[in-house]
């Protein structure tokens, strides 16, 4: 584990950075990238740094060694090995553009995650998934069997060791229990630039209102529908000469890009929950270029 990432969250206190830097120096570690942010309004401090673990200390050794300083400053902290791919379950319904985009990025190495399965409430993408040598699970969801269906979904998540669930246009509302169990570990893509134009057909609403920008929002899933902390957003410009179908086509492209960027930030431990918001640190040097692009 030559390169290691450390993430820290705690109250704003004087001396936190010095304590961390001193500890890593004592372990023979060389810091090569560091980001930090103090939210004065909420009295919260966030830090992400990557360093060369020259002496090859294990995560357990590094964690134990920092425990005393962490207790002094009330840190929530974790060491991460960036070479370990995060295990991900993708959930999808009948719109497959985000699924296909993620599978392509995963296949060429542009999104270095470990996809351990795809869950759907329809059979539409079974062949696509199986052709990628990935497990496909079709779990029908109705009002009558919703509890049993979610129990089966969570069984698959647990048995696969998935650390993250990605809703790639999965058109079912998750229960409060599932949202709470996987808090901060479910990412959704919403086909709208939140918070406006909510509902099943936001592009039609946007078209009827004559908007000049349409977009998409990726956020963590909470019990409050489409109200979770936002990770990534983007927009594309449209004009009066374009149709509602044009809006849909352009919107799907934006959705795919926004979802991929949100997953990328999460898997590299650049996202910190800060109440109803998030703190997103910029990508480390080489974070993109080090990945195989085809």
C-alpha positions in Angstrom: 0.0 0.0 0.0 2.5 2.6 -1.2 -0.1 5.3 -1.8 -2.7 6.0 0.8 -5.6 8.4 1.3 -6.6 9.8 4.7 -10.0 11.4 5.2 -10.9 13.4 8.3 -14.0 15.2 9.6 -14.4 16.9 13.0 -15.1 20.2 14.7 -13.0 23.2 13.8 -10.0 23.1 16.1 -6.6 24.7 16.1 -3.7 22.3 15.5 -5.5 19.6 13.6 -3.4 19.9 10.4 -0.2 20.1 12.4 -1.1 17.0 14.4 -1.8 15.0 11.2 1.3 16.2 9.3 3.5 15.5 12.3 2.1 12.0 12.7 2.6 11.1 9.0 6.1 12.5 9.1 6.9 10.4 12.0 5.7 7.4 10.1 8.0 8.2 7.2 5.1 9.2 4.9 5.4 11.9 2.2 2.3 14.0 1.6 1.9 14.9 -2.0 -1.7 16.3 -2.1 -3.9 17.9 0.6 -7.2 19.6 0.6 -9.1 21.1 3.6 -12.1 23.1 4.4 -13.5 24.7 7.5 -17.3 25.3 7.6 -17.3 28.1 10.2 -21.2 28.3 10.2 -21.5 24.6 11.1 -18.2 24.4 13.1 -17.1 21.5 10.9 -13.6 20.8 9.5 -12.9 18.4 6.6 -9.6 17.2 5.2 -8.5 14.8 2.5 -4.9 14.1 1.8 -2.9 11.5 -0.1 0.6 10.4 0.7 3.3 7.9 -0.1 3.4 5.2 2.5 7.1 4.7 2.1 7.5 2.2 5.0 4.5 0.1 3.9 2.5 0.5 7.1 -0.8 -1.3 7.1 -4.1 0.6 7.4 -4.5 -1.0 10.8 -1.1 0.2 12.0 -1.8 3.7 10.6 -5.2 3.8 12.2 -4.0 2.7 15.6 -1.1 5.1 15.5 -3.3 8.1 14.8 -5.9 7.1 17.5 -4.5 9.3 20.3 -4.4 12.5 18.2 -7.8 11.6 16.7 -9.3 11.3 20.2 -7.8 14.6 21.3 -9.5 16.5 18.3 -12.6 14.3 18.1 -11.7 13.2 14.5 -13.7 10.8 12.4 -11.0 9.4 10.2 -10.2 6.6 7.8 -7.3 5.4 5.8 -8.0 4.2 2.3 -6.0 2.2 -0.3 -6.8 3.7 -3.7 -5.7 0.5 -5.4 -8.6 -1.4 -3.9 -11.6 -1.0 -6.2 -14.9 -0.2 -4.6 -17.6 -2.8 -5.0 -20.7 -1.4 -6.6 -24.3 -2.7 -7.3 -26.1 -0.9 -10.1 -29.9 -0.7 -10.1 -31.8 0.2 -13.3 -35.4 0.0 -14.7 -36.2 0.6 -18.4 -34.0 3.6 -19.3 -30.6 2.2 -20.0 -28.4 5.2 -21.1 -26.8 5.6 -17.7 -26.2 1.8 -17.3 -24.7 1.5 -20.7 -22.4 4.5 -20.1 -21.2 3.1 -16.7 -20.6 -0.3 -18.2 -18.5 1.3 -21.0 -16.5 3.4 -18.6 -15.9 0.4 -16.4 -14.9 -1.8 -19.3 -12.2 0.6 -20.6 -10.9 1.4 -17.1 -12.1 5.0 -17.0 -14.3 4.2 -13.9 -12.1 1.8 -11.9 -14.8 0.2 -9.8 -15.7 -3.4 -9.2 -19.3 -3.9 -10.4 -20.5 -6.9 -8.5 -24.0 -7.1 -10.0 -26.9 -5.3 -11.6 -30.4 -5.4 -10.2 -33.5 -4.5 -12.2 -37.3 -4.7 -11.9 -37.4 -5.5 -15.6 -35.7 -7.9 -18.0 -34.8 -5.3 -20.6 -31.0 -5.2 -19.9 -30.4 -8.8 -19.0 -28.4 -9.6 -22.2 -26.4 -6.4 -22.0 -25.3 -7.2 -18.4 -24.7 -10.9 -18.9 -22.6 -10.1 -22.0 -20.4 -8.1 -19.7 -20.0 -11.3 -17.6 -21.8 -9.6 -14.7 -24.5 -11.1 -12.5 -28.0 -9.9 -13.4 -30.8 -10.0 -10.8 -34.4 -9.3 -11.9 -36.6 -8.5 -8.9 -40.1 -7.5 -9.7 -41.5 -4.8 -7.5 -45.2 -4.2 -6.8 -47.1 -2.5 -4.0 -47.9 -6.0 -2.6 -44.3 -7.3 -2.5 -42.2 -4.2 -2.0 -41.0 -5.2 1.4 -40.0 -8.7 0.2 -38.4 -7.3 -2.9 -36.2 -4.9 -0.9 -35.2 -7.6 1.4 -34.0 -9.6 -1.6 -32.1 -6.6 -2.9 -30.4 -6.0 0.4 -29.5 -9.7 0.6 -27.7 -9.4 -2.7 -26.0 -6.2 -1.6 -24.7 -7.8 1.6 -23.6 -11.1 0.1 -21.8 -9.3 -2.8 -20.0 -7.1 -0.3 -21.2 -4.0 -2.2 -20.1 -0.7 -0.6 -22.1 1.5 -2.9 -25.5 1.3 -4.7 -25.9 3.3 -7.9 -29.5 4.1 -9.0 -28.9 4.4 -12.8 -32.5 5.5 -13.5 -34.1 3.0 -11.2 -37.7 4.1 -11.1 -38.7 2.9 -7.7 -38.9 4.7 -4.4 -36.7 3.1 -1.8 -38.1 2.6 1.7 -36.9 4.7 4.7 -35.4 1.5 6.2 -33.2 0.9 3.1 -32.2 4.5 2.9 -31.1 4.6 6.5 -29.2 1.3 6.3 -27.3 2.5 3.3 -27.0 6.1 4.3 -24.3 7.9 2.3 -23.9 4.8 0.2 -26.7 5.2 -2.4 -26.2 7.6 -5.3 -29.1 8.5 -7.6 -29.2 10.4 -10.9 -32.2 12.8 -11.2 -33.3 13.8 -14.6 -33.6 17.4 -13.7 -31.6 20.3 -12.4 -32.9 20.2 -8.9 -34.8 21.6 -7.1 -37.1 22.7 -10.0 -39.2 20.6 -12.4 -39.6 17.6 -10.1 -41.8 14.7 -11.2 -42.0 12.0 -13.8 -41.6 14.2 -16.9 -39.4 17.2 -16.1 -38.2 17.6 -19.7 -41.8 18.2 -20.9 -42.2 20.7 -18.1 -39.0 22.4 -19.1 -40.1 22.5 -22.8 -43.5 24.0 -21.9 -41.8 26.7 -19.8 -39.3 27.5 -22.6 -36.2 27.1 -20.5 -32.8 27.9 -21.9 -30.9 25.4 -19.7 -31.7 21.8 -18.8 -29.6 19.6 -16.6 -29.2 16.7 -14.2 -28.4 16.2 -10.6 -26.7 13.4 -8.8 -27.3 13.1 -5.1 -27.2 10.8 -2.1 -30.5 9.1 -1.5 -32.3 9.8 1.7 -35.8 9.1 3.0 -36.9 12.5 1.6 -37.5 11.9 -2.1 -35.0 13.7 -4.3 -33.9 15.9 -1.4 -30.6 14.2 -0.5 -27.2 16.0 -0.4 -26.2 17.0 -3.9 -22.9 15.6 -5.3 -22.7 16.7 -8.9 -24.8 18.8 -11.3 -24.5 20.0 -14.9 -26.5 21.8 -17.6 -26.7 22.0 -21.4 -28.1 25.0 -23.3 -31.2 24.6 -25.4 -33.1 27.0 -27.7 -36.7 27.5 -28.9 -35.9 25.7 -32.1 -35.5 22.3 -30.3 -38.3 19.9 -29.5 -39.2 18.1 -26.3 -37.5 15.0 -27.8 -34.3 17.0 -28.3 -34.5 17.9 -24.7 -34.7 14.3 -23.7 -31.7 13.3 -25.9 -29.6 16.1 -24.6 -30.7 15.4 -21.0 -29.7 11.8 -21.2 -26.2 12.7 -22.2 -25.9 15.1 -19.2 -27.4 12.5 -16.9 -24.8 9.9 -17.9 -21.9 12.4 -17.4 -23.1 13.7 -14.1 -23.7 10.3 -12.6 -20.2 9.1 -13.7 -18.6 12.1 -12.1 -20.5 11.7 -8.9 -19.4 8.0 -8.6 -15.8 9.0 -9.5 -15.8 11.6 -6.6 -17.3 9.1 -4.2 -15.0 6.2 -5.0 -11.9 8.4 -4.6 -13.2 9.6 -1.1 -13.5 13.2 -2.2 -17.1 13.6 -0.9 -17.9 14.5 2.7 -21.4 14.8 4.0 -22.0 18.1 5.8 -25.5 18.0 7.1 -27.9 18.4 4.1 -24.9 19.4 1.9 -21.7 18.0 0.7 -18.1 19.1 0.6 -16.4 18.0 -2.6 -12.6 18.2 -2.9 -11.0 18.5 -6.3 -9.4 15.4 -7.9 -5.8 14.6 -6.9 -3.0 14.9 -9.5 -3.1 11.9 -11.8 -6.5 10.7 -10.6 -7.9 10.6 -14.1 -4.7 10.1 -16.1 -3.6 7.2 -14.1 -6.6 5.2 -15.1 -6.6 3.1 -18.3 -8.6 5.0 -20.9 -8.7 2.3 -23.6 
